[in-house]
């Protein structure tokens, strides 16, 4: 009986950890960071096709966008398409 109780406690602890990490990931993905892939040569030599970037979703709310900043925007015609521009 003690073995079964120990296994159940271990499984519950693992599930709590998985739920916590998953929640942190979802909150960070939805509100803080946005991963994007570079497609095309318009950002060379800084970024190349296939490079991955992580956009900070809250930085523009704290500070205005200035000349030279790299931004990720969604296409108004197709929200699934992202543009990475300077």
Secondary structure, DSSP 8 states (H G I E B T S, - for coil): -HHHHHHHHHHHHHHHHHHHHHHHHHHIIIIIEEEEE--SSTTTTTS-TT-EEEEESSHHHHS---TT--EEEE-SS-TT-EEEE-
